[in-house]
Amino acid sequence: TLPIVKHSWIVRDAADIPAVFAEAFHVAQSGRPGPVLIDLPKDVQVAAVAAPGSAQTPKEPAQRLDPAQLRRAESAISAAQRPLLYIGGGVRIANATQDVRAFARATGIPAVCTLQGLGVLPSEWPGSLGMIGMHGLRAANEAVQQTDLLIVLGARFDDRATGQLARFAPHARVIHIDVDAAEIGKLRNAQIAITSDLRSALRALSPRPPKIDAWREHCIQAAAEHAFRYDAPGEDIYAPALLKELSERAGDSFIATCDVGQHQMWVAQHCRFSTPHAHLTSGGLGAMGYGLPAGIGAKLARPDADVIAITGDGSFFMNIQELATLKRYDIPLKIVLLDNSSLGLVRQWQELFFDRNYSEIDLSDNPDFVAVARAFGIDAFRISKREDVSAGIERLLAATGPCLAHVVIDARSNVWPLVPPGKSNSDMMHGDP
């Protein structure tokens, strides 16, 4: 697995600091980017050092693509009858979004993505089937089970995406392209392995477009047939419909920062993303409390965007003090707080897999979140009926300062579909329509 810290140094002499920092920046930004840790003992911290000039970091040597592997990949793509692109978060890290779009456009190959690959292909892209995995879309999961050639772009076969690995894409040969050689073959054998940054590899590939009209049409029809419905009965707010409308009303300026839980999966399933940078989530780290500080960072970086921190009542408590930061620096971040008075995803698992043996998930004693936000000096309002959703979205998007929308939803709502733990992606539970 990828370590949280890519590299570390312990600095024992103040004279080493300039060189160590230069190397640290180089390591952090090269290959597969990642954080570094520099440990400075107290005596080094208080030592006087000469102010260094601008550090010169070495340039990465150009990677040499293997022509034989490229030709093999081109032949496999051209001969495939049911090829599929499997897009991961490495595409965003490599700034290869436009290259992937150009490749998908040139070949006409349908695509699925991981949680971190959302937005590489816009939601409305023809042939884009959406997210795969535990809470993936039915058409996407079914396409993976049917494909005969899986073209893996910056993905790592994470178990949340693959389900039972031995039954994942059972009929497929694999082309795996990744800058990190350790990821290739780690979990799934790749018949064709290309160790390279994605931009270089995709620009070097020029396969003859495969003749896949029937396969492509099958995928598009499956996506239409299994598309989500938003006409849930009742007067209560239906969270998927609210999130869909919110993202569509915000348009291309929409950036969502998510915490962890049911709301995180609903965002992935139902929000429209025009770019992978519009969807910020802690992914496999599963960090409750990530959404609000991530939203602050995103709004400071993109003050022109509609940055919306989407959170749940459980996650919101983890960093609720950051409301003071919003007020102190007058950061006009918008917050959607989906309140189901429970730790919703844990409750759902206890309901489905632990015989309703509920434990430590009841948050029915939540405070008045509107009053809490106002105590911090933040504008806030509450909606609890479906008829108030559109007006609530309009009020939130029109806010000129920080604003919290407290959205009350049914505590019994579940995220569907769901692949049970240890099962194949073909064993999806679909729940209510």
JOFEN-V8293 format. One record per residue. N is the residue number from 1. PHI is phi in whole degrees, 0 to 359 (999 if undefined). NEAR is the number of other ideal C-beta (glycine too) atoms within 10 Angstrom. D_CENTER is the distance of its C-alpha to the mean C-alpha in whole Angstrom. Layout:
BEGIN
N/PHI/NEAR/D_CENTER ; N/PHI/NEAR/D_CENTER
END
This chain:
BEGIN
1/999/8/18 ; 2/288/11/17 ; 3/292/9/19 ; 4/296/9/17 ; 5/254/9/20 ; 6/289/17/21 ; 7/202/15/24 ; 8/216/13/27 ; 9/225/16/30 ; 10/248/11/33 ; 11/265/17/35 ; 12/253/11/39 ; 13/221/12/41 ; 14/301/17/40 ; 15/294/11/41 ; 16/277/14/38 ; 17/302/18/36 ; 18/302/15/35 ; 19/292/12/35 ; 20/294/17/32 ; 21/295/17/30 ; 22/298/16/31 ; 23/293/18/30 ; 24/298/20/27 ; 25/298/13/25 ; 26/296/17/26 ; 27/295/18/24 ; 28/298/15/21 ; 29/259/12/21 ; 30/259/15/22 ; 31/57/14/21 ; 32/273/17/17 ; 33/301/13/17 ; 34/189/17/17 ; 35/286/13/19 ; 36/238/18/22 ; 37/235/12/25 ; 38/244/14/28 ; 39/261/10/31 ; 40/251/16/34 ; 41/299/13/37 ; 42/301/7/39 ; 43/294/10/42 ; 44/287/17/39 ; 45/299/10/38 ; 46/264/9/41 ; 47/285/13/43 ; 48/273/5/44 ; 49/228/12/42 ; 50/290/9/43 ; 51/294/5/40 ; 52/283/11/39 ; 53/282/7/38 ; 54/294/6/35 ; 55/283/14/34 ; 56/257/8/34 ; 57/265/16/31 ; 58/293/9/32 ; 59/279/8/30 ; 60/292/11/28 ; 61/295/6/30 ; 62/297/8/29 ; 63/285/14/28 ; 64/262/9/30 ; 65/284/17/29 ; 66/278/16/31 ; 67/302/9/33 ; 68/294/9/33 ; 69/292/17/30 ; 70/298/18/29 ; 71/293/13/32 ; 72/297/16/31 ; 73/295/24/27 ; 74/298/17/29 ; 75/296/13/32 ; 76/295/20/29 ; 77/294/23/27 ; 78/295/14/30 ; 79/270/15/32 ; 80/292/24/29 ; 81/259/12/29 ; 82/223/21/26 ; 83/285/27/23 ; 84/212/28/20 ; 85/275/28/17 ; 86/242/28/14 ; 87/259/32/11 ; 88/243/24/9 ; 89/294/22/7 ; 90/297/25/11 ; 91/295/29/12 ; 92/295/21/10 ; 93/300/17/12 ; 94/276/24/15 ; 95/54/13/15 ; 96/254/26/16 ; 97/303/21/14 ; 98/293/11/18 ; 99/292/21/19 ; 100/294/25/17 ; 101/297/17/18 ; 102/296/13/21 ; 103/293/23/21 ; 104/295/23/20 ; 105/292/13/23 ; 106/289/13/25 ; 107/264/21/25 ; 108/73/16/24 ; 109/282/25/22 ; 110/298/29/19 ; 111/217/26/16 ; 112/235/29/13 ; 113/215/30/9 ; 114/271/28/7 ; 115/304/26/4 ; 116/278/28/3 ; 117/263/28/6 ; 118/301/26/6 ; 119/93/22/9 ; 120/302/30/10 ; 121/258/28/13 ; 122/302/15/14 ; 123/304/16/14 ; 124/269/8/17 ; 125/297/14/18 ; 126/299/13/20 ; 127/90/21/19 ; 128/274/22/16 ; 129/262/27/15 ; 130/93/24/12 ; 131/281/22/9 ; 132/256/32/12 ; 133/110/24/12 ; 134/305/23/14 ; 135/241/21/13 ; 136/286/29/12 ; 137/279/23/14 ; 138/300/20/18 ; 139/297/22/19 ; 140/292/25/16 ; 141/296/28/17 ; 142/293/22/20 ; 143/297/26/20 ; 144/297/25/19 ; 145/289/17/22 ; 146/256/18/24 ; 147/294/27/23 ; 148/253/16/26 ; 149/210/25/24 ; 150/257/26/20 ; 151/258/28/19 ; 152/265/27/16 ; 153/242/27/15 ; 154/65/28/13 ; 155/238/26/12 ; 156/233/24/14 ; 157/58/21/14 ; 158/298/19/13 ; 159/293/15/15 ; 160/290/16/12 ; 161/269/28/12 ; 162/266/25/15 ; 163/64/26/17 ; 164/296/16/21 ; 165/300/14/20 ; 166/296/9/24 ; 167/251/14/24 ; 168/273/23/20 ; 169/46/24/21 ; 170/292/12/25 ; 171/256/12/27 ; 172/257/23/25 ; 173/282/18/26 ; 174/236/21/23 ; 175/254/27/22 ; 176/243/26/20 ; 177/244/28/19 ; 178/202/26/18 ; 179/287/23/19 ; 180/261/15/19 ; 181/299/13/22 ; 182/294/12/22 ; 183/279/22/19 ; 184/280/21/21 ; 185/83/12/23 ; 186/292/15/22 ; 187/244/13/21 ; 188/225/18/22 ; 189/297/11/25 ; 190/255/19/24 ; 191/292/14/27 ; 192/229/24/26 ; 193/245/21/25 ; 194/234/25/24 ; 195/270/19/23 ; 196/190/21/22 ; 197/294/23/20 ; 198/297/25/18 ; 199/297/17/20 ; 200/295/19/24 ; 201/295/25/23 ; 202/293/24/22 ; 203/288/13/25 ; 204/275/15/27 ; 205/276/21/27 ; 206/220/12/29 ; 207/287/21/29 ; 208/290/11/31 ; 209/306/11/29 ; 210/289/20/29 ; 211/269/12/31 ; 212/230/22/29 ; 213/303/9/30 ; 214/294/10/30 ; 215/295/23/27 ; 216/297/17/25 ; 217/295/12/27 ; 218/301/17/26 ; 219/296/27/23 ; 220/294/16/23 ; 221/294/11/25 ; 222/296/19/23 ; 223/297/21/20 ; 224/292/9/23 ; 225/295/9/25 ; 226/257/17/22 ; 227/298/12/20 ; 228/295/15/20 ; 229/259/10/23 ; 230/237/12/23 ; 231/258/7/26 ; 232/301/16/26 ; 233/288/7/30 ; 234/98/8/31 ; 235/257/9/31 ; 236/292/15/28 ; 237/289/22/25 ; 238/262/21/22 ; 239/304/25/19 ; 240/302/20/17 ; 241/293/18/20 ; 242/298/24/19 ; 243/293/25/16 ; 244/299/20/16 ; 245/295/18/19 ; 246/301/26/18 ; 247/292/25/15 ; 248/289/14/18 ; 249/292/15/21 ; 250/287/22/19 ; 251/72/11/18 ; 252/290/12/17 ; 253/274/13/17 ; 254/287/22/15 ; 255/229/24/12 ; 256/253/31/10 ; 257/245/27/10 ; 258/245/28/9 ; 259/272/29/11 ; 260/231/23/11 ; 261/142/25/13 ; 262/300/24/14 ; 263/299/30/13 ; 264/298/27/9 ; 265/288/24/10 ; 266/296/26/12 ; 267/299/29/10 ; 268/297/26/7 ; 269/280/20/11 ; 270/242/21/13 ; 271/276/25/12 ; 272/267/21/13 ; 273/236/21/11 ; 274/264/18/13 ; 275/204/15/11 ; 276/295/23/8 ; 277/283/16/9 ; 278/273/25/9 ; 279/231/24/6 ; 280/247/20/6 ; 281/216/24/5 ; 282/282/19/7 ; 283/58/17/6 ; 284/294/17/9 ; 285/290/9/11 ; 286/60/13/11 ; 287/269/17/13 ; 288/298/19/14 ; 289/97/19/16 ; 290/289/24/13 ; 291/298/33/12 ; 292/291/24/16 ; 293/296/16/16 ; 294/295/22/13 ; 295/297/28/14 ; 296/298/21/18 ; 297/297/14/17 ; 298/294/21/15 ; 299/291/24/18 ; 300/293/12/20 ; 301/284/11/19 ; 302/231/14/18 ; 303/297/10/21 ; 304/276/7/22 ; 305/269/16/18 ; 306/273/21/18 ; 307/274/28/15 ; 308/232/29/15 ; 309/277/30/14 ; 310/253/28/13 ; 311/222/31/15 ; 312/246/29/17 ; 313/296/23/20 ; 314/290/26/20 ; 315/293/26/17 ; 316/301/26/19 ; 317/295/16/22 ; 318/293/18/20 ; 319/220/21/20 ; 320/299/17/23 ; 321/294/10/25 ; 322/290/21/23 ; 323/301/23/24 ; 324/295/12/27 ; 325/295/16/25 ; 326/303/25/24 ; 327/291/15/28 ; 328/299/11/29 ; 329/253/11/28 ; 330/50/10/28 ; 331/268/18/24 ; 332/280/15/23 ; 333/281/25/20 ; 334/259/23/19 ; 335/233/26/18 ; 336/250/25/18 ; 337/255/26/19 ; 338/274/27/19 ; 339/249/22/22 ; 340/249/24/23 ; 341/55/18/25 ; 342/196/23/23 ; 343/277/22/21 ; 344/299/28/19 ; 345/288/20/17 ; 346/294/17/20 ; 347/301/26/23 ; 348/299/22/21 ; 349/294/16/22 ; 350/295/17/25 ; 351/293/15/26 ; 352/275/15/25 ; 353/240/12/26 ; 354/231/11/28 ; 355/54/8/31 ; 356/57/9/30 ; 357/276/8/31 ; 358/287/14/29 ; 359/214/9/29 ; 360/58/9/28 ; 361/242/18/25 ; 362/279/13/28 ; 363/242/18/27 ; 364/292/8/29 ; 365/264/6/31 ; 366/307/19/28 ; 367/285/11/30 ; 368/283/12/30 ; 369/295/22/27 ; 370/295/17/29 ; 371/295/11/32 ; 372/298/17/29 ; 373/299/24/28 ; 374/294/15/31 ; 375/296/12/32 ; 376/276/18/30 ; 377/86/14/31 ; 378/257/19/28 ; 379/297/18/29 ; 380/205/21/27 ; 381/208/18/28 ; 382/236/17/28 ; 383/229/20/27 ; 384/222/14/28 ; 385/240/11/29 ; 386/301/15/28 ; 387/293/9/30 ; 388/263/15/29 ; 389/296/18/25 ; 390/299/13/26 ; 391/294/11/28 ; 392/295/22/26 ; 393/297/21/23 ; 394/298/11/26 ; 395/296/15/27 ; 396/296/23/24 ; 397/292/18/23 ; 398/277/9/26 ; 399/298/16/26 ; 400/264/8/27 ; 401/236/14/27 ; 402/299/25/24 ; 403/209/22/24 ; 404/242/28/23 ; 405/256/28/23 ; 406/271/24/24 ; 407/250/25/23 ; 408/271/19/25 ; 409/234/22/24 ; 410/293/14/25 ; 411/294/15/25 ; 412/267/12/25 ; 413/293/22/22 ; 414/244/17/20 ; 415/268/21/17 ; 416/233/18/18 ; 417/284/18/18 ; 418/212/21/17 ; 419/268/23/18 ; 420/299/15/21 ; 421/301/12/20 ; 422/81/9/22 ; 423/258/15/22 ; 424/282/18/21 ; 425/298/24/19 ; 426/280/16/22 ; 427/258/14/23 ; 428/288/21/21 ; 429/266/12/22 ; 430/255/10/22 ; 431/59/12/24 ; 432/285/9/25 ; 433/301/8/25
END
